[in-house]
Amino acid sequence: MSLDTERAELYALDETEYYWRDQYNWFLKQGYQLRPRYRPSWTPSWQADNQQSSATAEE
């Protein structure tokens, strides 16, 4: 298993977080902004920025 695959599995949303992802836009319409991790289109920041480590990323 590659390191990228291991990280993806380790930091993926778990079952308890699916609710927040699925309700993200509703909360936004109500004036609340959830953590970026719960955006429906979220991808881990270290996947987009090779300079950043998964160990130092906020999410």
trRosetta pair geometry for C-beta under 8 A, 3 or more apart (Angstrom, degrees):
i j d omega theta_ij theta_ji phi_ij phi_ji
1 5 5.1 -120 -175 86 88 128
1 6 5.6 104 130 -59 116 91
2 5 4.6 96 58 6 81 103
2 6 7.0 -144 97 -5 43 86
3 6 5.6 -54 -148 36 33 113
3 7 6.3 33 154 -18 66 105
4 7 5.8 -54 -147 37 30 110
4 8 6.3 34 154 -23 64 106
4 47 7.7 92 -150 -110 104 93
5 8 5.6 -51 -146 33 31 114
5 9 6.5 27 156 -14 64 106
6 9 6.0 -60 -152 39 29 107
6 10 6.1 27 154 -20 66 112
7 10 5.6 -59 -142 39 30 112
7 11 5.9 -5 171 9 69 114
7 44 7.5 -138 144 81 110 170
7 46 7.4 -85 167 87 149 132
7 54 5.1 -151 -145 -60 126 165
8 11 6.8 -73 -137 52 19 87
8 12 6.1 42 159 -55 61 101
8 44 7.6 -143 -107 5 62 137
8 47 7.9 60 -87 -77 92 130
9 12 5.8 -33 -140 -2 26 119
10 54 7.9 84 82 157 125 148
11 44 5.7 63 112 -90 140 139
11 54 6.4 -131 -39 -159 148 123
11 59 7.0 92 -172 124 120 95
13 17 4.1 -131 -161 91 96 126
13 18 6.1 123 137 -68 128 62
13 21 6.1 -15 -127 -33 166 141
13 37 7.4 145 -85 161 95 98
13 38 7.9 99 -107 -105 129 60
14 17 5.4 89 52 11 61 105
14 18 7.9 -99 106 -24 35 84
15 18 5.9 -35 -157 1 38 116
16 19 7.1 -40 -179 16 41 108
17 20 5.5 -53 -162 38 58 111
17 21 6.2 58 143 -20 79 103
17 37 7.5 -56 -167 132 137 113
17 38 6.8 -135 -176 -99 95 90
18 21 5.6 -57 -149 39 35 112
18 22 6.0 31 156 -18 70 111
19 22 5.9 -62 -147 40 26 108
19 23 6.1 5 161 -2 65 115
20 23 6.1 -65 -138 49 27 99
20 24 6.7 62 153 -67 61 79
20 34 5.9 163 179 -156 107 157
20 38 4.4 -72 130 -130 104 137
21 24 5.8 -17 -158 -30 32 116
21 38 4.8 -142 -83 -159 59 70
21 39 7.5 -10 -135 75 79 13
21 40 6.0 115 178 -92 88 57
21 42 7.5 -106 -122 19 110 123
22 40 7.9 79 -97 -93 33 98
23 26 4.9 -58 -168 44 73 117
23 27 5.8 74 135 -25 91 100
24 27 6.0 -62 -153 37 28 108
24 28 6.3 28 153 -21 65 109
24 34 5.6 -103 -124 37 81 131
24 38 5.0 171 -89 133 114 97
24 39 5.9 143 -172 -112 160 36
24 40 5.9 -154 46 -34 140 81
25 28 5.3 -51 -145 35 35 117
25 29 6.5 38 155 -20 66 102
25 40 7.2 -10 -34 -19 102 124
26 29 5.8 -54 -152 35 32 111
26 30 6.6 25 151 -15 64 108
27 30 5.6 -62 -151 40 34 110
27 32 4.4 -67 175 78 94 107
27 33 7.4 147 123 -93 105 20
27 34 5.6 63 91 -32 152 105
28 31 7.9 94 -179 -34 28 9
28 32 6.9 -96 -80 74 30 56
28 33 6.1 51 -108 -99 78 66
28 34 7.7 -80 -58 8 82 85
34 37 8.0 -89 136 60 99 71
34 38 4.3 -39 121 61 133 138
34 39 7.7 179 80 -55 100 59
35 38 5.5 92 67 3 76 99
35 59 7.3 136 157 -101 122 98
36 39 5.6 -25 -165 -8 54 115
36 42 6.2 135 151 -114 72 114
36 58 7.9 70 43 88 120 129
36 59 6.8 -99 78 -62 98 127
37 42 5.7 92 -156 -164 29 162
37 59 4.5 148 -78 -130 112 126
38 42 6.9 96 46 -27 8 147
39 42 4.3 126 64 -53 86 93
43 47 5.4 -89 156 67 107 132
43 48 6.2 109 98 -41 116 105
44 47 4.8 93 72 -4 88 104
44 48 7.7 -176 96 0 51 84
44 54 6.9 3 169 -113 140 95
44 57 6.7 58 -175 144 93 169
44 59 6.3 -143 -127 81 75 126
45 48 5.9 -64 -155 42 41 104
45 49 5.8 -11 163 24 78 112
45 52 5.8 -30 124 92 100 156
45 57 5.0 167 58 -138 112 123
45 58 7.2 59 8 31 145 87
45 59 6.6 134 1 25 102 110
46 49 6.3 -71 -123 65 32 78
46 50 7.8 72 -176 -110 64 26
46 52 4.7 -125 -103 100 74 95
46 53 6.2 0 -120 166 133 11
46 54 4.6 -107 25 -71 165 66
46 57 5.1 -101 -37 -51 104 139
49 52 4.4 49 98 10 113 110
52 56 6.4 -127 -164 76 80 104
52 57 5.7 83 156 -76 121 94
53 56 4.8 72 63 16 95 98
53 57 7.0 -146 91 -25 47 85
54 57 5.6 -41 -141 13 36 120
